[in-house]
Amino acid sequence: MVVTEYESIFNFEKKSKDQYTILPADFVSIDEGSGIVHTAVMYGEDDFSLSKKFDLPTIHTVDPKGNFTSKVKPFAGKNIFEANQSIIDNLKKRNLLFRELTITHSYPFCWRCHNPLIYYAKESWFIAMSKLRSQLVSNNEKVNWIPAHLKRGRFGKWLEEAKDWAFSRDRYWATPLPVWQCQTSKSQISNLSRTWDPERAGKSQNLSRAKPRDDNSKPKIQNQCNYIEVIGSFKELAEKSIQPIDMKSFDPHRPFIDEIKLKCPQCSGEMEKDPAVIDCWFDSGAMPFASGAEKKVGFPADYISEAIDQTRGWFYTLLAISTILGKGPSYKNVISIGHIVDEQGKKMSKSLGNALDPNLILDQFGADNLRFYLVSVNQPGLTKRFSEKDLLTCVRKNLLVLWNITNYFLTYSRLDAWQYKNSNPSHFLDLWLSARLEKLKSDYIEKLDNFDITTASNLIESFLDEFSTWYLKLSRKRRTQDFYDSFYQALKNTIALIAPFMPFVAEFLFQNLKDAKDAESIHLTILGEPKNFDPSIIQRNDWLKKVISQASSIRQENGIRLRQPLSKLELRTKKLALSQEELEILKNETNVLEVVQSQDKGAWVSLDIKITPDLKNLGFLRDIKRQIQNLRKNAGCQLSDVVDIAIEAKDFPLEKFKSAIEKETQVRILAKIDSPDKELKNHELSISLKK
């Protein structure tokens, strides 16, 4: 059927070559329908490409407002969507309607007002980016992409098929297009179609508009001398302007720029400025050069970051303009961020009612917590399902842990009148903390040097957990000079590491810790290179944790709670001598009275699970101490407050443990207390507290 002619059902124009002919097209398939589709060359990209291939007439029958033009006489002035029924009625009346039905299919709508859109061919200025595809791809190879798959994937494929850049816009507020055209009527030129060639950048050339041919429409500027000039600077404009320009008060925007006329060097006629403005994405891509950053800060930029959609926007225009200028890529590293969606993975929208007000989130959780959550929840390029519950969990695992660690240090160091002496700690836990911190610093710097921000933040989160639940938990009873010195150095270094992610919190905590020798701000602190450390200390510590975990599993299997002391933990190891400090850690954390190392065969960790009356009393003693501390807390007691209590415990030798209870819990045990402030009573234990 190809090249078969047909009779048009509407005749608004005089028939021209191939106007009513069936033509081949690769965008039509036979999977649905007849395999023949109607084409409107001015209202679709594929249609317009087909018109250029077969030299079809390019005539507008719809105006920019979406109404039929006067050429379409039966429906002139009607909106194209509202005219559907009128067209159907017209075909019925002429007995040309084959069938009437409704078909559901995808269609573009305005994301702001939700009105239907149409493709509309308009005259425009272009930059011939298609000639620079190989240079674009080559420059992109020099860039480190996060995530890496974008380099040769979404972004790389885009560059390989780079289209000519539609450079102009028919708007008012934007950078004016610096193009002047001669208005002298010397010869009639109806179809001017030139494109600026970036390969000739810096050479004398004309920049012209490429427009669809429409013999019945007139361009905005009647170009008849066929001379076009592109102005490259304010200085050049002032030199070539017919009227004088006061550069001190000169405003290079519309409408002022439109009033400037030039003298045509070809015919001495008057040249007027094209009313078009430049695509605003050109402004974004020209930023390194237009802002002066290229010379002031350096070029290319070390690092940029934006959302994934900017592979068609800012990421591209930055690379495009620097490539046009022959300067290579505009950036060395780029982090492309995935979009934030709701908990169900849906795009946030006011119309759907799932949009969140970022100001409310910031007021509730703070900027630092939100920042750390978004950085740490998953890799930057992945979509982020935002959840306030997950954000709160992040706050508890990071900010609150760091806050509580700092508060503990400030409270007890001041209570003990500690002064930093830069001692040389030798305790196993202090040595571990120092080694663990230096390993963190080494791994952290490596990740950030490679722009792996998510792993870097996760490293901090993991260290904070160990700092709190291991080092601090096991060191609470020490309160020595070595302990405070180690604690202080580790805390300041931790705050310095978290500062890029939590700048405000880090600054606040640092101001409460710094001394006269420190920098004025945490953000002026030099982190420094990681120091050498002994990795065997970290390995030994990890081994201790495995022993403790195994002992805990044995307790669970036998239904023995952790607070119940047991007599002995036996370790069967070869050639591993534990220090006294390591043995104390195992005794305290497994809650046994003795740790024995043996070379005998058998399980590598074993517990004596027999509970004697004395062991049962020790377990009950721990319960009493814990309940006293809870009562002190609920009563609002300070650490230094010594309070009165009375204890009644069933089948418990209170007198035997009285002095230990008083010393460790800051209390005086009395026989009876009248009108207590706080009380605890159950079937085994009764405690009354008086402040």
C-alpha positions in Angstrom: 0.0 0.0 0.0 3.0 2.3 0.2 2.8 5.3 -2.1 -0.9 4.7 -2.6 -2.8 8.0 -2.7 -6.0 8.6 -0.9 -8.7 11.2 -0.7 -8.6 13.4 2.3 -11.8 13.8 4.4 -10.9 17.5 5.0 -9.3 19.9 2.4 -8.0 23.1 4.0 -4.9 23.4 1.8 -4.1 23.0 -1.9 -2.8 19.5 -2.4 1.0 19.2 -2.7 3.4 16.4 -3.5 2.9 13.3 -1.2 0.4 15.2 0.9 -2.3 12.5 0.7 -0.1 9.4 0.2 0.7 6.4 2.3 4.4 6.5 3.3 6.7 4.0 5.1 7.6 4.8 8.7 9.6 2.8 11.2 7.6 4.1 14.2 4.4 2.3 13.1 3.8 -1.3 14.0 1.2 -3.9 12.9 0.9 -5.2 16.5 -2.3 -3.2 16.9 -4.8 -1.8 14.4 -4.4 -1.7 10.7 -0.7 -0.7 10.6 -1.7 2.6 9.1 -1.7 5.8 11.2 -2.5 9.4 10.5 0.4 11.8 10.7 0.3 15.5 11.5 3.9 16.7 10.8 3.7 19.8 13.1 2.5 18.0 16.2 4.9 15.1 16.8 8.6 14.4 16.8 8.3 11.3 14.6 5.8 13.0 12.3 8.1 16.0 11.8 11.1 13.8 11.1 9.0 12.0 8.5 8.1 15.4 6.9 11.8 16.2 6.5 12.5 12.8 4.9 9.7 13.1 2.3 9.6 17.0 2.0 6.0 17.2 3.3 4.5 20.6 3.8 4.9 22.0 7.3 1.7 24.0 7.9 0.2 24.9 11.3 -3.6 24.4 11.6 -3.5 24.9 15.4 -2.3 28.1 17.1 -0.1 28.2 20.2 -3.1 28.5 22.5 -4.4 25.1 21.2 -7.2 26.5 19.0 -7.8 25.7 15.3 -6.6 28.5 13.0 -8.8 30.3 10.5 -7.6 27.8 7.8 -9.7 25.1 9.5 -12.9 26.9 8.6 -15.6 24.6 10.1 -13.8 24.6 13.5 -11.8 27.8 13.5 -11.2 29.3 17.0 -12.3 26.1 18.8 -10.0 24.4 21.3 -8.8 21.1 19.7 -10.0 19.0 22.6 -13.4 20.7 22.8 -13.9 20.3 19.0 -13.9 16.5 19.1 -17.7 16.2 19.1 -18.1 18.9 16.4 -15.7 16.9 14.1 -17.6 13.7 14.8 -20.9 15.4 14.0 -19.4 16.8 10.8 -18.2 13.3 9.6 -21.6 11.8 10.5 -23.4 14.5 8.5 -21.2 13.8 5.5 -21.7 10.0 6.0 -17.9 9.5 6.4 -17.8 8.2 10.0 -16.8 4.5 10.1 -17.1 4.0 13.9 -17.2 6.0 17.1 -15.6 4.6 20.3 -13.4 5.6 23.2 -9.9 4.3 23.5 -7.8 4.5 26.7 -4.1 5.2 26.2 -1.3 7.1 27.9 -1.2 10.9 27.2 1.0 13.8 28.4 -0.5 16.2 30.9 0.9 19.4 32.5 2.3 18.5 36.0 1.2 21.8 37.4 -2.4 22.4 36.1 -3.0 18.8 34.8 -4.3 20.1 31.5 -3.6 17.9 28.4 -0.5 18.9 26.3 0.3 18.7 22.6 3.6 18.5 20.7 4.0 21.8 18.8 6.6 22.5 16.2 8.0 26.0 16.6 10.9 27.9 15.0 14.0 27.9 17.2 17.7 28.4 17.4 19.9 25.3 17.8 23.5 24.4 18.8 24.7 21.5 16.8 25.6 19.2 19.7 25.3 16.2 17.5 28.7 17.1 16.0 30.3 16.9 19.4 29.1 13.4 20.5 32.6 11.9 20.5 34.0 14.8 22.5 31.2 14.6 25.0 31.7 10.9 25.5 35.5 11.3 25.8 35.1 14.1 28.4 32.6 12.0 30.4 35.2 9.2 30.6 37.3 11.5 32.8 34.5 11.9 35.4 34.1 9.7 38.5 30.3 9.0 38.7 28.5 7.9 41.8 26.6 5.6 41.2 29.1 4.3 38.6 26.5 2.7 36.3 25.3 6.2 35.2 28.7 7.0 33.5 28.1 4.6 30.6 24.4 4.0 31.3 21.8 6.6 31.6 24.2 9.6 31.1 26.6 7.9 28.7 23.8 6.7 26.4 22.3 10.2 26.4 25.7 11.6 25.2 26.1 8.9 22.5 22.8 10.1 21.0 23.1 13.8 21.9 20.6 15.8 20.0 21.1 19.4 18.7 20.3 21.8 21.6 17.1 23.8 21.1 18.7 26.9 22.4 16.0 29.6 22.3 12.7 30.2 24.1 9.8 32.5 23.4 9.7 34.0 26.9 10.4 37.3 28.6 12.4 36.7 31.7 15.7 35.1 30.8 19.1 35.8 29.2 18.4 37.5 25.9 19.6 35.8 22.7 22.4 38.0 21.5 21.4 37.8 17.8 20.7 40.8 15.5 19.2 40.4 12.0 19.2 42.9 9.2 15.7 44.3 8.3 16.7 45.8 4.9 14.5 44.5 2.0 17.1 43.5 -0.6 15.9 40.1 -1.5 13.1 37.8 -0.4 14.4 34.8 1.5 11.6 32.7 2.8 13.4 29.7 4.4 16.5 30.5 6.5 17.8 27.5 8.4 21.3 27.7 9.9 22.6 26.2 13.0 25.6 27.4 15.1 28.5 25.0 14.7 30.4 24.5 17.9 33.3 23.0 16.0 33.9 26.6 14.7 33.7 28.2 18.1 35.8 31.3 18.3 35.8 31.7 14.5 33.7 34.2 12.5 30.3 32.6 11.8 26.6 33.4 11.8 24.0 31.9 14.1 20.6 31.5 12.6 17.3 30.0 13.5 16.1 26.7 12.2 12.3 26.8 11.6 9.7 24.6 10.0 8.6 25.9 6.6 5.2 27.6 6.6 4.6 29.5 3.5 1.5 31.1 5.0 3.2 32.4 8.2 5.7 35.1 8.8 8.7 34.9 11.1 8.9 37.4 14.0 11.7 39.3 12.2 11.4 39.8 8.5 14.9 38.8 7.5 15.5 39.9 3.9 19.1 40.9 3.8 20.1 37.5 5.0 22.8 38.9 7.4 22.8 37.8 11.0 25.3 38.8 13.7 26.0 37.3 17.1 27.3 39.7 19.7 29.9 38.2 22.1 30.3 40.9 24.8 28.9 44.2 26.2 31.9 45.9 24.8 31.3 44.7 21.3 27.6 45.7 21.6 28.5 49.2 22.6 30.9 49.5 19.7 28.4 48.3 17.1 25.2 49.9 18.5 23.7 52.8 16.4 22.7 54.6 19.6 25.1 55.3 22.4 25.0 52.9 25.4 25.8 54.1 29.0 27.4 50.9 30.3 27.2 52.1 33.9 23.4 52.0 33.8 23.0 49.5 31.0 20.4 46.7 31.6 21.0 43.8 29.2 17.5 42.3 29.6 14.3 42.8 27.9 12.7 45.2 27.0 15.8 47.5 27.1 18.0 45.2 25.0 15.3 44.9 22.3 15.5 48.7 21.7 19.2 48.6 20.6 19.8 48.7 16.9 23.0 47.8 14.9 24.3 48.9 11.5 24.4 46.0 9.1 28.0 45.6 7.8 26.7 43.9 4.7 24.2 46.5 3.4 24.4 49.4 6.0 20.8 48.8 6.9 19.3 48.6 10.3 19.6 45.4 12.4 17.1 44.4 15.1 17.5 42.0 17.9 15.7 38.7 17.7 13.1 38.8 20.5 14.0 35.2 21.7 15.7 34.5 25.0 18.1 31.7 25.9 17.2 28.4 27.5 17.7 28.9 31.2 19.7 25.6 31.3 22.4 27.4 29.4 22.8 29.8 32.4 23.2 26.8 34.7 25.8 25.1 32.5 27.7 28.4 32.0 28.0 28.9 35.8 31.8 28.1 36.0 32.6 30.7 33.4 29.9 33.3 33.9 30.4 33.5 37.7 34.2 33.8 37.5 34.5 30.5 39.4 36.8 29.1 36.8 39.5 31.6 37.7 38.6 32.3 41.4 38.1 28.8 42.6 39.6 26.6 40.0 38.5 24.4 37.1 37.2 21.8 36.8 35.1 21.5 40.0 36.3 18.8 42.4 32.7 17.7 43.1 29.1 18.4 42.2 25.8 16.8 43.3 22.2 16.9 42.2 19.2 14.6 41.6 19.1 11.8 39.1 16.9 13.9 36.7 19.8 16.3 36.1 21.4 13.7 33.8 19.3 15.6 31.2 19.7 18.9 32.9 22.6 20.5 34.9 25.0 17.5 34.6 24.6 17.7 30.8 24.7 21.4 30.3 27.8 21.8 32.4 29.6 19.2 30.3 28.1 20.5 27.1 29.3 24.1 27.5 32.8 23.2 28.7 33.0 20.7 25.7 31.9 23.4 23.3 34.6 25.7 24.7 37.2 23.0 24.4 37.9 22.9 28.1 37.1 19.3 28.9 34.7 18.3 31.6 33.4 20.9 34.1 33.7 18.5 37.1 35.8 15.7 38.3 33.3 13.9 40.5 29.6 13.8 40.6 27.1 12.3 43.1 23.7 11.7 41.5 21.0 11.6 44.2 17.9 9.4 43.9 14.5 10.9 44.4 12.7 10.9 47.8 9.3 9.2 47.7 6.7 8.2 50.4 6.8 5.0 52.4 5.0 3.1 49.7 7.4 4.2 47.0 5.0 6.7 45.4 6.1 10.1 44.2 5.2 12.8 46.7 2.5 15.1 45.5 0.2 17.7 47.1 -2.7 16.4 45.0 -2.1 12.8 46.3 -1.9 14.1 49.9 1.4 12.4 50.5 3.7 15.4 50.3 5.6 16.4 53.4 6.5 20.0 54.4 10.3 19.9 54.8 10.1 22.9 57.2 8.0 20.8 59.6 10.4 17.9 59.4 13.3 20.3 60.1 11.5 21.8 63.0 10.7 18.4 64.5 14.0 16.5 63.9 16.6 19.2 63.0 18.6 19.7 59.8 21.5 17.5 61.0 19.4 14.5 61.8 17.6 14.8 58.4 20.9 15.1 56.6 22.5 12.1 58.3 19.4 10.0 57.7 19.2 10.8 54.0 23.0 10.1 53.6 23.1 6.9 55.6 19.8 5.2 54.8 21.0 3.8 51.4 23.4 4.6 48.6 22.9 8.1 47.0 21.7 6.9 43.7 18.8 4.8 45.1 15.3 6.0 45.6 14.7 6.9 49.3 11.4 5.8 50.8 11.0 8.6 53.4 9.7 7.4 56.8 9.5 9.5 60.0 9.8 6.3 62.0 13.1 5.4 60.3 14.3 9.0 60.7 13.5 8.7 64.5 15.4 5.4 64.6 18.4 7.2 63.0 18.2 10.0 65.6 18.3 7.4 68.4 21.2 5.4 67.0 23.4 8.4 66.2 22.6 11.8 67.6 21.3 10.6 71.0 24.1 8.1 71.4 26.7 10.8 70.7 24.9 13.3 72.9 24.7 10.8 75.8 28.4 9.9 75.5 29.3 13.6 75.6 27.0 14.2 78.5 28.5 11.3 80.4 32.0 12.6 79.9 31.2 16.2 80.9 29.2 15.1 84.0 31.8 12.8 85.5 34.9 14.6 84.4 33.7 17.7 86.1 32.5 15.8 89.1 36.0 14.3 89.5 37.7 17.7 88.7 39.7 16.1 85.9 42.3 18.0 83.9 43.8 16.7 80.7 47.4 15.6 81.1 47.9 13.8 77.8 48.9 10.6 79.6 49.9 7.4 77.9 47.1 5.0 78.7 48.0 1.3 79.0 44.6 -0.3 79.9 43.4 -2.7 77.3 40.1 -0.8 76.7 42.0 2.5 76.2 44.4 0.8 73.8 41.4 -0.7 71.9 39.5 2.6 71.8 42.6 4.3 70.3 43.2 1.6 67.7 39.6 1.3 66.8 39.4 5.1 66.3 42.4 5.2 64.1 41.0 2.3 62.0 37.8 4.2 61.7 39.6 7.4 60.6 41.6 5.4 58.0 38.5 3.7 56.5 36.4 6.9 56.8 39.0 9.0 54.9 39.3 6.3 52.2 35.6 6.3 51.7 35.1 10.0 51.5 38.2 10.4 49.2 36.2 8.1 46.9 32.9 10.0 47.5 31.3 6.9 49.2 29.4 9.0 51.7 26.9 6.3 52.7 29.6 3.8 53.8 31.5 6.6 55.6 28.3 7.6 57.6 27.6 3.9 58.4 31.2 3.5 59.7 30.5 6.4 62.2 27.2 4.8 63.3 28.9 1.5 63.9 31.7 3.1 65.9 29.2 5.2 68.0 27.5 1.9 69.0 30.8 0.3 70.1 31.9 3.5 71.9 28.7 3.5 73.9 27.8 -0.2 74.5 31.3 -1.5 74.8 34.0 1.0 75.8 31.9 3.2 78.0 29.8 0.4 79.5 32.9 -1.6 80.5 34.7 1.5 81.8 32.0 3.0 84.0 33.8 2.0 87.2 37.2 3.2 86.2 37.1 7.0 86.4 40.9 7.3 86.3 43.2 9.8 84.6 44.0 7.4 81.8 40.3 6.7 81.3 39.4 10.4 81.0 42.3 11.2 78.8 41.5 8.4 76.4 37.8 9.3 76.5 38.5 13.0 75.8 40.7 12.4 72.8 38.4 9.8 71.3 35.3 12.0 71.8 36.9 15.1 70.1 38.0 13.0 67.2 34.6 11.4 66.8 32.9 14.8 66.7 35.4 15.9 64.1 34.5 12.9 62.0 30.8 13.4 62.2 31.1 17.2 61.6 30.6 17.0 57.8 27.3 15.2 58.3 26.1 17.0 61.5 27.8 20.4 61.3 25.6 22.2 63.8 25.5 19.4 66.5 29.3 18.9 66.1 30.0 22.6 66.6 27.8 22.7 69.7 29.5 19.7 71.3 32.9 20.9 70.4 32.3 24.3 72.0 31.6 22.4 75.3 34.8 20.3 75.0 37.5 22.5 73.5 40.4 24.0 75.5 42.6 27.0 74.8 44.8 25.1 72.4 42.0 24.0 70.1 40.8 25.8 67.0 38.0 28.3 67.3 35.6 25.9 65.5 35.3 22.2 64.9 35.2 23.1 61.2 38.6 24.7 61.4 40.1 21.6 63.0 42.6 19.6 61.0 41.7 16.0 61.1 45.2 14.8 60.2 46.3 11.5 58.8 45.5 8.3 60.7 48.1 7.2 63.2 49.7 3.8 63.2 47.8 1.3 65.4 48.1 -2.3 66.5 45.4 -4.3 64.6 45.9 -7.3 67.0 44.3 -5.3 69.8 41.1 -5.0 67.7 41.3 -8.7 66.8 41.7 -9.7 70.5 38.7 -7.5 71.4 36.6 -9.1 68.7 37.6 -12.5 70.1 36.5 -11.4 73.6 33.1 -10.4 72.2 32.7 -13.9 70.6 33.4 -15.6 73.9 30.8 -13.3 75.6 28.3 -14.1 72.9 28.8 -17.8 73.2 28.4 -17.6 77.0 25.2 -15.7 76.6 23.9 -18.4 74.3 24.6 -21.1 76.9 22.7 -19.1 79.5 19.7 -18.7 77.1 19.7 -22.5 76.4 19.6 -23.2 80.1 17.1 -20.4 81.0 19.6 -18.5 83.3 19.3 -14.8 83.3 22.4 -12.6 82.8 22.1 -10.9 86.2 22.5 -14.3 87.9 26.2 -14.8 88.7 27.7 -18.2 88.0 30.8 -19.7 89.5 33.1 -20.3 86.5 33.7 -19.7 82.8 36.2 -22.1 81.2 38.1 -21.3 78.0 39.9 -24.0 76.0 42.4 -22.2 74.0 45.9 -22.8 72.6 48.8 -20.4 73.1 46.5 -17.4 74.0 47.5 -15.7 77.2 44.9 -13.3 78.5 45.9 -10.2 80.4 44.3 -9.5 83.8 42.3 -6.7 82.2 40.9 -9.1 79.5 40.0 -11.6 82.2 38.2 -8.9 84.2 36.2 -8.0 81.0 35.2 -11.6 80.6 34.3 -12.0 84.2 32.1 -8.9 84.3 30.4 -9.4 80.9 29.6 -13.1 81.4 28.9 -12.5 85.1 31.1 -15.2 86.6 33.3 -15.3 89.6 36.2 -16.9 87.8 37.6 -17.4 84.3 39.8 -20.4 83.8 42.0 -21.2 80.7 42.4 -24.8 79.9 44.2 -27.0 77.3 41.7 -29.8 77.7 39.6 -31.1 74.8 35.9 -30.1 74.6 33.8 -27.1 73.8 36.0 -23.9 73.5 33.6 -22.0 75.9 31.8 -23.7 78.8 29.9 -22.4 81.9 29.4 -24.0 85.3 25.6 -23.5 85.4 25.0 -24.8 89.0 23.5 -22.1 91.1 24.4 -22.3 94.8 22.6 -20.4 97.6 25.5 -17.9 97.7 25.3 -17.3 94.0 21.5 -16.8 94.2 22.1 -14.1 96.9 24.7 -12.4 94.6 22.1 -12.3 91.9 19.5 -10.8 94.2 22.1 -8.3 95.3 22.4 -7.0 91.7 18.6 -6.7 91.5 18.6 -4.6 94.7 21.3 -2.3 93.4 19.5 -1.8 90.1 16.2 -1.0 91.8 17.9 1.5 94.1 19.4 3.3 91.1 16.0 3.4 89.4 14.4 4.9 92.5 17.2 7.5 92.7 16.6 8.4 89.0 12.8 8.6 89.5 13.2 10.8 92.6 15.5 13.2 90.7 18.6 12.6 92.8 21.9 14.0 91.7 25.0 11.8 91.4 26.5 13.3 94.6 23.3 13.0 96.7 23.4 10.5 99.5 19.9 9.4 100.3 18.2 7.3 103.0 16.5 4.0 102.2 14.9 1.1 104.0 15.1 -2.4 102.6 12.9 -5.5 103.3 14.1 -8.5 101.4 12.7 -12.0 101.7 15.3 -14.7 102.5 18.2 -12.3 101.9 21.2 -11.7 104.3 21.0 -7.8 104.1 23.5 -7.2 106.9 26.1 -9.2 105.0 25.9 -6.9 101.9 24.9 -3.6 103.7 28.2 -1.8 103.3 28.6 -2.8 99.7 25.1 -1.5 98.8 25.7 1.8 100.6 29.0 2.4 98.9 28.0 1.6 95.4 24.6 3.3 95.4 25.3 6.4 97.5 22.7 5.5 100.2 22.3 5.1 104.0 20.3 2.0 104.9 17.9 2.6 107.8 15.6 0.2 109.6 12.5 2.2 108.7 11.5 5.4 106.7 8.4 7.4 107.3 6.7 9.2 104.3 9.2 8.1 101.7 9.5 10.0 98.4 9.7 6.9 96.3 8.8 3.2 97.0 9.1 -0.2 95.3 7.1 -3.2 96.6 6.8 -6.7 95.3 6.5 -10.2 96.8 10.3 -10.5 97.3 11.5 -7.0 97.8 10.4 -3.7 99.3 12.5 -0.5 99.1 11.6 3.0 100.4 13.6 6.1 99.6 13.8 9.5 101.3 15.8 12.4 99.8 
